[in-house]
Amino acid sequence: MAEFTPTRSLVIQLADERRTMREGYAFLDEKCLLLAGEMLREVRRHRAIVERLAPLQARARQALAAALLRHGLNGLQVYSAPAGEQRLHVQQRALLGVPMLLARLEGGPGQAAPAVAASPEAAACGSAFAALAAELAELAAASGNLARLHAEYRKTVRRVRALQDVLLPEIEQTLHEVEASLEELEQDEAGFLRRAAAAAGA
């Protein structure tokens, strides 16, 4: 038990602290709900991207296998690459202090220099991986959002539990002890005054 001098001002101070802690607890509890709701939305978005990715990945694997059969590994490695006109566009917003990102690739893959041994297999391979990259940019942003939301949610839950299980019970106990001590002091003082009045009247 912490040492204290029981006074009415201490009771008021502890009551104010308790009220502030309760308000903080209510805010953090609401924050947990908002973070959980946003995590569910991000999970749905993540799943939708993964579903769109599955056929693109299959097409990219098939196109890569066909291009390798046509050119071989060394030939495909030196095949002319597009100039790269795509740019990553990132939008950021904040949710309760958590950065939330939306990312997408803008522009086309561009034109490649004429290849010495051009083939439709190599062109199809490039197109398949360009389409895959666009979805992967969105997936990376969604994955980062989920990681940040989860970290903030865990931190907020720890604070809520600390308030609920440690800090609020401690201040409730201290307030109860101060009020009990004040009541005892007031009873002692009242008894002293009665005895003093009785002695004065005798």
URWO-V499836 format. One record per residue. PHI is phi as a letter, one per 40 degrees, with the letter a starting at -180 (none if undefined). PSI is psi as a letter, one per 20 degrees, with the letter a starting at -180 (999 if undefined). OMEGA is omega as a letter, one per 30 degrees, with the letter a starting at -180 (NA if undefined). Layout:
phi:PHI psi:PSI omega:OMEGA
phi:PHI psi:PSI omega:OMEGA
//
This chain:
phi:none psi:p omega:a
phi:c psi:q omega:l
phi:c psi:p omega:l
phi:a psi:q omega:l
phi:b psi:o omega:a
phi:c psi:o omega:l
phi:b psi:r omega:l
phi:c psi:h omega:l
phi:c psi:h omega:l
phi:c psi:h omega:l
phi:c psi:g omega:l
phi:c psi:g omega:l
phi:c psi:g omega:l
phi:c psi:h omega:l
phi:c psi:h omega:l
phi:c psi:g omega:l
phi:c psi:g omega:l
phi:c psi:g omega:l
phi:c psi:g omega:l
phi:c psi:g omega:l
phi:c psi:h omega:l
phi:c psi:h omega:l
phi:c psi:g omega:l
phi:c psi:g omega:l
phi:c psi:g omega:l
phi:c psi:g omega:l
phi:c psi:g omega:a
phi:c psi:h omega:l
phi:c psi:g omega:l
phi:c psi:h omega:l
phi:c psi:g omega:l
phi:d psi:g omega:a
phi:c psi:g omega:l
phi:c psi:g omega:l
phi:c psi:g omega:l
phi:c psi:g omega:l
phi:c psi:g omega:l
phi:c psi:h omega:l
phi:c psi:g omega:l
phi:c psi:g omega:l
phi:c psi:g omega:l
phi:c psi:h omega:l
phi:c psi:g omega:l
phi:c psi:g omega:l
phi:c psi:g omega:l
phi:c psi:g omega:l
phi:c psi:h omega:l
phi:c psi:g omega:l
phi:c psi:g omega:l
phi:c psi:h omega:l
phi:c psi:h omega:l
phi:c psi:h omega:a
phi:c psi:h omega:a
phi:d psi:g omega:l
phi:c psi:h omega:l
phi:c psi:h omega:l
phi:c psi:g omega:l
phi:c psi:g omega:l
phi:c psi:h omega:l
phi:c psi:h omega:l
phi:c psi:g omega:l
phi:c psi:g omega:l
phi:c psi:h omega:l
phi:c psi:g omega:l
phi:c psi:g omega:l
phi:c psi:g omega:l
phi:c psi:h omega:l
phi:c psi:h omega:l
phi:c psi:h omega:a
phi:c psi:g omega:a
phi:b psi:i omega:a
phi:g psi:r omega:a
phi:c psi:g omega:a
phi:c psi:g omega:a
phi:c psi:h omega:a
phi:c psi:h omega:l
phi:c psi:h omega:a
phi:b psi:j omega:l
phi:c psi:q omega:a
phi:c psi:p omega:l
phi:c psi:q omega:l
phi:c psi:q omega:a
phi:c psi:h omega:l
phi:g psi:m omega:l
phi:c psi:i omega:a
phi:c psi:q omega:l
phi:b psi:q omega:l
phi:c psi:p omega:l
phi:b psi:p omega:a
phi:b psi:p omega:l
phi:b psi:p omega:a
phi:b psi:p omega:l
phi:b psi:r omega:a
phi:b psi:p omega:l
phi:b psi:o omega:l
phi:f psi:l omega:l
phi:g psi:i omega:l
phi:c psi:p omega:l
phi:c psi:p omega:l
phi:b psi:p omega:a
phi:b psi:q omega:l
phi:b psi:p omega:a
phi:b psi:q omega:l
phi:a psi:q omega:l
phi:c psi:p omega:l
phi:b psi:q omega:a
phi:g psi:r omega:a
phi:c psi:r omega:a
phi:c psi:i omega:l
phi:g psi:r omega:a
phi:b psi:p omega:l
phi:c psi:q omega:l
phi:c psi:q omega:a
phi:d psi:p omega:a
phi:c psi:q omega:l
phi:c psi:g omega:l
phi:b psi:m omega:a
phi:c psi:q omega:l
phi:a psi:q omega:l
phi:c psi:h omega:l
phi:c psi:g omega:l
phi:c psi:h omega:l
phi:c psi:g omega:l
phi:c psi:h omega:l
phi:c psi:g omega:l
phi:c psi:g omega:l
phi:c psi:h omega:a
phi:c psi:g omega:a
phi:c psi:h omega:l
phi:c psi:g omega:l
phi:c psi:h omega:l
phi:c psi:h omega:a
phi:c psi:h omega:a
phi:c psi:g omega:l
phi:c psi:h omega:a
phi:c psi:h omega:l
phi:c psi:g omega:l
phi:c psi:h omega:a
phi:c psi:h omega:l
phi:c psi:g omega:l
phi:c psi:g omega:l
phi:c psi:g omega:l
phi:c psi:g omega:l
phi:c psi:g omega:l
phi:c psi:g omega:l
phi:c psi:g omega:a
phi:c psi:g omega:a
phi:c psi:g omega:l
phi:c psi:g omega:a
phi:c psi:g omega:l
phi:c psi:g omega:l
phi:c psi:h omega:l
phi:c psi:g omega:l
phi:c psi:g omega:l
phi:c psi:g omega:a
phi:c psi:g omega:l
phi:c psi:g omega:l
phi:c psi:g omega:l
phi:c psi:g omega:l
phi:c psi:g omega:a
phi:c psi:h omega:l
phi:c psi:g omega:l
phi:c psi:g omega:a
phi:c psi:g omega:a
phi:c psi:i omega:a
phi:b psi:f omega:a
phi:c psi:g omega:l
phi:c psi:g omega:l
phi:d psi:h omega:l
phi:c psi:g omega:a
phi:c psi:h omega:l
phi:c psi:g omega:l
phi:c psi:g omega:l
phi:c psi:g omega:l
phi:c psi:g omega:l
phi:c psi:g omega:a
phi:c psi:g omega:l
phi:c psi:g omega:l
phi:c psi:h omega:l
phi:c psi:g omega:l
phi:c psi:g omega:l
phi:c psi:g omega:l
phi:c psi:g omega:l
phi:c psi:g omega:l
phi:c psi:g omega:l
phi:c psi:h omega:l
phi:c psi:g omega:l
phi:c psi:g omega:a
phi:c psi:g omega:l
phi:c psi:h omega:l
phi:c psi:h omega:l
phi:c psi:g omega:l
phi:c psi:h omega:l
phi:c psi:g omega:l
phi:c psi:h omega:l
phi:c psi:h omega:l
phi:c psi:h omega:l
phi:c psi:g omega:l
phi:c psi:h omega:a
phi:c psi:h omega:a
phi:c psi:i omega:a
phi:c psi:999 omega:NA
//
